[in-house]
Amino acid sequence: MIIILFLVIMFFLPKGPATIISVAPAPNTTNQKMYSDISVIFSRSLNDSEKKKVLIITSPTVIGDSSWTNGGKTYRFTPPNGFSSLTKYQITLNYPWGLKIWAFTTIDINNSLQDQETVQGKSDQKAAQGLQQYENTFPWDSQMPIMTNQYFVGFDSTNNDFIAYVYPSTSSLVPIDTQVANLKKEVLQAMSKIGIDTNKFVIQWKVSPK
């Protein structure tokens, strides 16, 4: 009876943050098909409450339908009318543990059908190569975002820079400036720990006292 109760409690306990394993189209893809989905694969299944906090925003704006597959691990955004031709789209994914930003560009519809098929075939190959190159360039991306109750760090793959929020306490006896300086050191150490060379990237610091 005790074992069963323990298993029930463990099942309903809140799970740790889910990370993003991959997105499609891959960051900086070109000649992307106009009629295709945006998909996001998470490291674990999301529950109903977590799914409600997942939102994709496209710029330019595109209306689409959301769905979940793979037992709640894969999120899909499907535009019924597709994307516009030869357009760069910036994608902002908001999810319970942070945000991810990337971009892709669609194919030129003015190409002939044969050209489109040729370009698309090359595009698919380049997309696969591009994803591998992206993972080789940013091997730590699957471990993003980095967060505690005192800071949050996200990576913007469109601009290749970081956004770091630090949360100094207004009720602490330690001055805000001192807290911020200490938190920045902690953030840099946490980034270095997962293999990020902080000297090669711009970090946009945001201070939000609480």
Secondary structure, 3 states (H helix, E strand, C coil): CHHHHHHHHHHHCCCCCCCEEEEECCCCEEEECCCCCEEEEECCCCCHHHHCCCEEEEECCCCCEEEEEHHHCEEEEECCCCCCCCCEEEEEEEECCEEEEEEEEECCCCCCHHHHHHHHHHHHHHHHHHHHHHHHHCCCHHHCCEECCCEEEEEECCCCEEEEEECCCCCCCCCHHHHHHHHHHHHHHHHHHCCCCHHHCCEEEEECCC
